[in-house]
Amino acid sequence: METTGARGPQSLVDQWRELTARRVRIWNALEQALEEQHGLSCHEFEVLDQLSECTEEMKPRVQDIADVVPITQSALSRLIGRLEKQGLIERKLCEVDRRGINVYLTDAGRARHAEARPTYCEVLAQQFASCAAAEAAGLTLGLGELFEARKSAGD
């Protein structure tokens, strides 16, 4: 049984495409700004950002991070290794379950996160304002509309 909502199945597809297109544009803008200004990828920043919200009593495990950062477990393990080599985080064996690994921000990690967070928030504000303007103008963001916009702009 197909559930289509009040506006039909194509409307659902259009809404999904709009959402994913906006996400890609926002992610790409964040990736570029964070890399250029702070030497961090979006995923690296997301790990630092999530860890920055942990109190001393919290003992976040790699699996906890995997649940909130959009990256595969194996890619996350490699990313955590890179952050550790940079001195931004440290790993320790879990005291409760010796099979687990806890991850903590170092002082250098806190400092790098504090430097990058304003950039992150600024890019988000700009991108959400851009999305709101596009929505107010009734623009859709599928490939057809993208090609038409480029054609009109002479690209």
Stockholm file with secondary structure:
# STOCKHOLM 1.0

chainA/1-155         METTGARGPQSLVDQWRELTARRVRIWNALEQALEEQHGLSCHEFEVLDQLSECTEEMKPRVQDIADVVPITQSALSRLIGRLEKQGLIERKLCEVDRRGINVYLTDAGRARHAEARPTYCEVLAQQFASCAAAEAAGLTLGLGELFEARKSAGD
#=GR chainA/1-155 SS CCCCCTTCHHHHHHHHHHHHHHHHHHHHHHHHHHHHHHSCCHHHHHHHHHHHTCCTTCCCBHHHHHTTSSSCHHHHHHHHHHHHHTTSEEEEECSSCTTCEEEEECHHHHHHHHHHHHHHHHHHHHHHHHHHHHHHTTCCCSHHHHHHHHHHHTC
#=GC SS_cons         CCCCCTTCHHHHHHHHHHHHHHHHHHHHHHHHHHHHHHSCCHHHHHHHHHHHTCCTTCCCBHHHHHTTSSSCHHHHHHHHHHHHHTTSEEEEECSSCTTCEEEEECHHHHHHHHHHHHHHHHHHHHHHHHHHHHHHTTCCCSHHHHHHHHHHHTC
//
